[in-house]
């Protein structure tokens, strides 16, 4: 493998404010370790510690990861993190010498969790608790502990909080080697820890009566009258300084505050939670603070992942174009220049592609997504001046595509010499058609050549990638370099339906013909792929199917959302509606915070989707999928340069009446309602925006 296949992002170009441990599915190429030939290879844990049972509060670059019990014990991932370092790993509360009994833990927002516990101050005083303990934990490093009494008599209660930290990096914690807990010193109204890695401090208000450094122990004793309450607030800080404002809490929010309501009570919480998670995952380029983009997900991937950042920004376009602008600008600065075969690429690491294919290059996907996102952002209202500034980068991406494809009709990934993946051809075809429109709009050369190449790809793909069988055929997952077809059926085929938005509310043509598209719709809606909770990444009847395999059978939310939208746009609303209802039920089961993936086990009566223990939650593409799923019901197809917007709602109205308010089209608020009969009505729009036909 050469660097041309999977170039690494230069840290000099993009700095990751929150370092994340390399997950097994995203592997940096060998040249990314250049200059460390004598260094031992980093050890990896056999498996990541489970995250599915934790509550993850996110306001990047800060995290707070807790168990359902609410106590921070220092086990596993638990703790407060800042910029990828664990500032506090242990925060154990004892009241009257005993730990409260946990009764509930829940997320109240993307960056906050609430834990409730109870306590009987007198052991032999009957079965009813008399003290309720509430802990409100924020990702920004604050925790408020409140005790409320229901006793009929005054209580004198001693309270202890035992604190500790290892100041370990998240990668070391994930690998199971965080290091020993550090010795504390009494500092101000709390504790402080120091190591060569840095410093951390915890302060308390009100200050403790006693502080014992050897045990990291803070103590209070107070009188609690009948019906009274008492609170203490703990603040965790790096280097003893003040906390900086989370990126998503800035005054200029890049995503509109949209609302959804309708007959199905789940649509509102899904849109609200998706938007909150997107804001929680926002990062900014330190050298260009106005450029915001999304981290891939927490807790494992809290840095910039180009393909995921572009895909999520594209799905979130109904909430405005500012996120797309920041993402495109940040990644434009990473584009590889020069005259070699890498020239024009947006670099990215390799990614595991499942049991039947070698790893693919996320840089290839990102390079093809860049011009597609820019073209569609223009349709949603990105100003032409900003489009013009980013156009040279998009043109270099398209030139890389034509150079990498050479005289052939296909694009290898990783290449040259790699397999011809089905979804890579879909990405390339979309990039060529949308890129050609973009170039034409700004009077540049090369649009005709791109369209001709896309047409040739379309013609050959329909023959070369179709596997005939007794069931009516299927698209191949890939062609090997020697021409063999890999017929394995999985959710990656949904990318064939994601054709992209052209002018006048039209969708770009797809790689499949009408008969093949109808057959693909039947397969996507069939029991082998539709688990009842979403699309399996590998069909249940395929060799090596594993319901927990992230590309070998698990449900991947992003590809399910693509299938819902693509099927609806192609007119296959029965299959689209079934997938939509399934993923909406899964969202409800996950408290409307969709993970990036979950098990592809078949849905059963009264069952619930099985979480994947290593999935990011929240994840950028999953959160953005929530936005795309709901806007697919309305079928919004804007053309801001032409001052038109076309609506193609799902006529079957699978969720009944639905209204979306506060979206952004052509730079202004946009609200629309779809009736139970599937009829759409615009309720708010930019001045001069006309309804297309």
Secondary structure by P-SEA (a helix, b strand, c coil): cccccccccccccccccccccccccccccccccccccccccccccccccccccbbbbbcccbbbbbcccccccccccbbbbccccccccbbbbbcccccccccccccccccbbbbbbbbcccccccccccbbbbbbbbccbbbbbbbbbccccccbbbbbbbbccccccaaaaaacccccbbbbcccccbbbbbcccbbbbbbbccccccccccccbbbbbbbbccccccbbbbbbbccccccccccccccccccccccccccccaaaaaaaaaaaaaaaacccccccccbbbbcccccccccccaaaaaaaaaaaccccaaaaaaaaaaaaaaccccccccccccbbbbbbcccccccccaaaaaaaaaaaaaaaaaaacccaaaaaaaaaaaaaaaaaaaaaaccccccccccccccccaaaaaaaaaaaaaaaaaaaaaccccaaaaaaaaaaaaaaaaccccccccccbbbbcccccccccccccccccccccccccccccccccccccaaaaaaaaaaaacccccccccccccccccccccccccccccccaaaaaaaaaaaaaacaaaaaaaaaaaaaaaaaaaccccccccccccccccbbbbbccccccccaaaaaaaaaaaaaaacccccccccbbbbbccccccccbbbbcccccccbbbbbccccccbbbbccccccccccc
